[in-house]
Amino acid sequence: MRISLCNEVVRDLDFAAQCALAASLGYDGLEVAPFTLDAEAPHLLPASRRAELRRAAAETGTAITSLHWLLVAPAGLSITSADAALRAKTLDVMERLVGLAADLGATLLVHGSPGQRRVEADGDAQRAEEAMAKAGEFAAQHGVTYCVEPLDPGQTNWCTGVGQGVAIVERIGNPALKTMLDTCSAGNGESESVVALLERFVPTGAIAHVHFNDRNKRGPGQGNDRFGPILAALKRNGYQGFAAVEPFDYVPDGPTSAARAIGYLRALEEILA
C-alpha cells in the first residue's frame, strides 16, 4: 500500500528535512497541511516557492501526495456562514488550494477543518454542501480529487459519518468529489466497525483516501486498535488509493511516532502478503 506521512507530525523540521525523513523511514510521500508552509496565506504561495517545495520532495525520492487541514489559514474561514463576503473568501481560498495541490504534484485534497464547517442555523448545512459542490468543480478543472472528510461528533456536527459523506458525494454527482475514512473518527463515532465500513463502501468507489490513526489519537501501533484487519479489508476490496498516517498525539515525539507507525504498518503488510 502507498502510505504518506502527514507533515505536521514533523513540522519542527524544515520542509526538505521532512521529505528526507519520510523517505528514509519508508513512506511513499507527504500529505501536507498548508498552514505548515505559510501560517498566514498558504493559498498565495508564489510560483517559485511551489516549485522549490516540489523539487525538495523529488530530490529525496518522495512526493507531495495530498493536502489536508485546508482551512486553518487564513483565520476565520467558514463553509457554512451566511455572510456572503466570508463565503466568497472561503471559496476563493479553497479554489486556490486546489491549484496549489496541482502545482505541488498532489493528486488529492482532504477537507476536514471541523471548526470551519459547524452548523448553527438554518441553511448552514446546505451552504456546506454547496461548498463541496464547488470544490468538486475546482478539482475537476485541475485534474485532482477533492474529499469531504467525515469527522466524529466530538469534532463537528456536519458530515459526522462515512455514510453521510457518501450521500453528499452521490447527491452532487461529480467524479472529482469523493469521501474518505479516518480510522480514529470512524472508530470513535460510528456504530459499525472500521472494517465493516470499508467492506461496505470501498467497492462503491466513494472512498478515495484513508487516514490511519488510533482511537486514542496516537499513531497506528500505539493503542488498542488492530490495523491488520483494516489493511486486510482494504486489500480484499481492491483499494487503490493512498493512506496517510495522521496521529494527533506524538509520543514520545513526532519523528519517533512516524517511525513506529510505518514500521508497524509495513510489518503487517508482510504478514498479509
C-alpha positions as CSV (number, residue, x, y, z in Angstrom):
1,M,0.0,0.0,0.0
2,R,1.1,3.5,-0.7
3,I,1.4,5.3,2.6
4,S,2.1,9.0,3.2
5,L,3.1,10.8,6.4
6,C,1.1,13.9,7.4
7,N,3.8,16.5,7.6
8,E,2.5,18.4,10.6
9,V,3.8,15.4,12.6
10,V,7.4,16.6,11.9
11,R,6.7,20.3,11.2
12,D,9.5,21.3,13.5
13,L,11.9,20.3,10.7
14,D,12.3,22.3,7.5
15,F,10.4,21.0,4.5
16,A,13.4,19.4,2.8
17,A,14.2,17.5,6.1
18,Q,10.6,16.4,6.4
19,C,10.8,14.9,2.9
20,A,14.1,13.2,3.7
21,L,12.9,11.8,6.9
22,A,9.7,10.4,5.4
23,A,11.6,8.8,2.6
24,S,14.2,7.3,4.9
25,L,11.5,5.7,7.1
26,G,9.8,4.1,4.1
27,Y,6.9,6.4,3.5
28,D,5.8,7.0,-0.1
29,G,5.2,10.7,0.3
30,L,4.0,13.5,2.4
31,E,0.4,14.7,3.0
32,V,0.9,18.4,3.6
33,A,-1.1,20.7,5.8
34,P,-0.9,24.1,4.0
35,F,-0.5,26.1,7.2
36,T,2.9,24.4,7.8
37,L,4.1,26.1,4.6
38,D,2.7,29.6,5.4
39,A,0.9,30.3,8.6
40,E,-1.0,33.3,7.2
41,A,-1.8,32.7,3.5
42,P,-0.6,29.3,2.1
43,H,-3.0,29.6,-0.8
44,L,-1.0,32.6,-2.1
45,L,2.4,30.9,-2.1
46,P,4.4,32.3,-5.1
47,A,5.2,30.0,-8.1
48,S,8.9,30.0,-7.2
49,R,8.1,28.6,-3.7
50,R,5.8,26.0,-5.1
51,A,8.5,24.8,-7.5
52,E,11.0,24.7,-4.6
53,L,8.8,22.5,-2.5
54,R,8.1,20.1,-5.3
55,R,11.7,19.9,-6.1
56,A,12.7,19.3,-2.5
57,A,10.4,16.3,-2.4
58,A,11.6,14.9,-5.7
59,E,15.3,15.2,-4.7
60,T,14.7,12.9,-1.7
61,G,12.9,10.4,-3.9
62,T,9.5,11.1,-2.5
63,A,6.4,13.2,-3.5
64,I,3.8,15.5,-2.1
65,T,0.7,13.2,-2.5
66,S,-2.1,15.2,-0.9
67,L,-3.2,18.2,1.1
68,H,-5.3,18.3,4.3
69,W,-6.2,20.7,7.2
70,L,-7.2,23.0,4.4
71,L,-8.9,25.9,6.1
72,V,-6.7,26.5,9.2
73,A,-5.1,29.6,7.5
74,P,-6.0,32.3,6.8
75,A,-8.0,32.6,10.0
76,G,-11.8,33.0,10.2
77,L,-12.9,30.9,7.2
78,S,-16.3,29.1,7.0
79,I,-18.2,27.0,4.5
80,T,-21.4,27.4,6.5
81,S,-21.6,31.1,7.2
82,A,-24.5,33.1,5.8
83,D,-22.1,36.1,5.4
84,A,-21.7,36.4,1.6
85,A,-18.3,38.1,1.8
86,L,-16.9,35.5,4.1
87,R,-18.3,32.7,2.0
88,A,-16.8,34.2,-1.2
89,K,-13.4,34.5,0.6
90,T,-13.6,30.9,1.8
91,L,-14.4,29.5,-1.7
92,D,-11.6,31.6,-3.2
93,V,-9.1,30.1,-0.7
94,M,-10.5,26.6,-1.5
95,E,-10.0,27.2,-5.2
96,R,-6.5,28.4,-4.8
97,L,-5.6,25.5,-2.5
98,V,-6.8,23.1,-5.3
99,G,-4.4,25.0,-7.6
100,L,-1.6,24.7,-5.0
101,A,-2.2,21.0,-4.8
102,A,-1.9,20.6,-8.5
103,D,1.3,22.8,-8.6
104,L,2.9,20.6,-5.9
105,G,2.1,17.4,-7.8
106,A,-0.5,16.2,-5.3
107,T,-3.5,14.3,-6.6
108,L,-5.9,14.7,-3.7
109,L,-7.2,17.2,-1.1
110,V,-8.9,16.2,2.2
111,H,-11.4,18.6,3.6
112,G,-11.6,18.1,7.3
113,S,-11.4,21.6,9.0
114,P,-14.1,20.9,11.7
115,G,-14.1,24.4,13.1
116,Q,-14.9,25.9,9.8
117,R,-17.9,23.8,9.0
118,R,-20.1,23.9,12.1
119,V,-23.8,24.1,11.5
120,E,-25.5,26.6,13.8
121,A,-28.5,27.9,11.9
122,D,-31.0,27.2,9.1
123,G,-29.2,27.0,5.8
124,D,-25.8,26.2,7.2
125,A,-25.8,22.6,6.1
126,Q,-27.0,23.4,2.6
127,R,-24.2,26.0,2.3
128,A,-21.7,23.4,3.3
129,E,-22.9,21.0,0.7
130,E,-22.9,23.8,-1.9
131,A,-19.2,24.5,-1.0
132,M,-18.4,20.8,-1.6
133,A,-20.0,21.0,-5.0
134,K,-17.9,24.0,-5.9
135,A,-14.8,22.2,-4.5
136,G,-15.6,19.3,-6.9
137,E,-15.7,21.7,-9.8
138,F,-12.4,23.2,-8.8
139,A,-10.9,19.8,-8.5
140,A,-12.2,18.7,-11.9
141,Q,-10.6,21.7,-13.5
142,H,-7.2,20.8,-12.1
143,G,-7.4,17.1,-12.6
144,V,-7.3,16.2,-8.9
145,T,-9.7,14.7,-6.4
146,Y,-11.3,16.6,-3.5
147,C,-12.5,14.5,-0.5
148,V,-15.0,15.6,2.1
149,E,-13.8,14.0,5.4
150,P,-16.4,12.6,7.8
151,L,-15.4,13.5,11.4
152,D,-16.8,12.2,14.6
153,P,-19.4,14.3,16.5
154,G,-16.9,15.3,19.1
155,Q,-15.2,17.5,16.5
156,T,-18.0,18.8,14.4
157,N,-21.7,18.5,13.7
158,W,-21.8,18.3,9.9
159,C,-20.8,15.1,7.9
160,T,-20.2,13.0,11.0
161,G,-20.2,9.6,9.4
162,V,-18.9,7.9,6.3
163,G,-22.4,7.1,5.2
164,Q,-23.2,10.8,5.3
165,G,-20.1,11.6,3.3
166,V,-21.1,9.0,0.7
167,A,-24.6,10.5,0.5
168,I,-23.2,14.0,-0.1
169,V,-20.9,12.8,-2.9
170,E,-23.8,10.9,-4.5
171,R,-26.1,13.9,-4.4
172,I,-23.5,16.1,-6.0
173,G,-22.5,13.5,-8.6
174,N,-19.1,14.9,-9.6
175,P,-16.5,12.2,-10.2
176,A,-13.8,14.6,-8.8
177,L,-15.6,14.8,-5.4
178,K,-15.2,11.8,-3.2
179,T,-15.3,10.9,0.5
180,M,-12.7,9.1,2.7
181,L,-12.3,7.3,6.0
182,D,-10.4,8.4,9.1
183,T,-9.9,5.4,11.4
184,C,-9.9,7.5,14.5
185,S,-13.1,9.3,13.7
186,A,-14.8,6.2,12.4
187,G,-13.7,4.2,15.5
188,N,-15.0,6.9,17.8
189,G,-18.1,8.0,16.0
190,E,-19.6,5.1,14.0
191,S,-21.9,2.3,15.1
192,E,-20.2,0.0,12.5
193,S,-16.6,-1.1,12.8
194,V,-13.9,0.4,10.5
195,V,-13.6,-3.0,8.8
196,A,-17.4,-3.2,8.2
197,L,-17.4,0.4,6.7
198,L,-14.6,-0.5,4.4
199,E,-16.3,-3.7,3.3
200,R,-19.4,-1.7,2.5
201,F,-18.1,1.4,0.9
202,V,-14.7,0.7,-0.8
203,P,-16.3,-1.4,-3.5
204,T,-18.5,1.5,-4.5
205,G,-15.5,3.7,-5.3
206,A,-16.7,6.5,-3.0
207,I,-13.8,6.2,-0.6
208,A,-10.7,7.8,-2.3
209,H,-8.4,8.1,0.8
210,V,-7.8,6.7,4.3
211,H,-6.2,8.2,7.4
212,F,-4.5,5.8,9.8
213,N,-4.7,6.8,13.4
214,D,-5.7,5.0,16.7
215,R,-8.8,6.0,18.5
216,N,-6.5,7.3,21.3
217,K,-5.2,9.9,18.8
218,R,-1.8,8.3,18.6
219,G,-0.2,6.6,15.6
220,P,-1.0,3.1,14.4
221,G,0.6,0.6,16.8
222,Q,0.4,2.9,19.8
223,G,-3.0,2.0,21.1
224,N,-5.5,-0.8,21.2
225,D,-6.8,-0.7,17.6
226,R,-5.7,-3.6,15.4
227,F,-4.7,-2.4,11.9
228,G,-4.1,-5.9,10.5
229,P,-7.9,-6.4,9.8
230,I,-8.1,-2.9,8.4
231,L,-5.2,-3.5,5.9
232,A,-6.7,-6.9,5.0
233,A,-10.1,-5.3,4.3
234,L,-8.5,-2.7,2.1
235,K,-6.6,-5.3,0.2
236,R,-9.5,-7.7,-0.1
237,N,-11.7,-5.0,-1.6
238,G,-9.1,-3.7,-4.1
239,Y,-8.4,-0.3,-2.6
240,Q,-6.0,1.5,-4.9
241,G,-5.7,4.9,-3.2
242,F,-3.2,6.3,-0.7
243,A,-3.4,6.1,3.0
244,A,-1.8,8.7,5.3
245,V,-0.5,8.3,8.9
246,E,-2.1,11.1,10.9
247,P,-1.6,10.9,14.7
248,F,-2.6,13.9,16.8
249,D,-0.6,12.9,19.9
250,Y,3.0,12.4,19.1
251,V,4.6,10.0,21.6
252,P,7.4,10.4,22.5
253,D,7.9,12.9,19.7
254,G,6.9,13.4,16.0
255,P,9.8,11.6,14.3
256,T,9.6,8.6,16.6
257,S,5.8,8.4,16.3
258,A,6.2,8.5,12.5
259,A,8.9,5.8,12.6
260,R,6.9,3.5,14.8
261,A,3.8,3.8,12.7
262,I,5.3,3.0,9.4
263,G,7.3,0.1,10.9
264,Y,4.2,-1.4,12.3
265,L,2.2,-1.0,9.1
266,R,4.9,-2.4,6.9
267,A,5.3,-5.4,9.1
268,L,1.5,-6.1,8.9
269,E,1.8,-5.8,5.1
270,E,4.4,-8.5,5.1
271,I,2.2,-10.8,7.1
272,L,-0.7,-10.2,4.7
273,A,1.4,-10.6,1.6
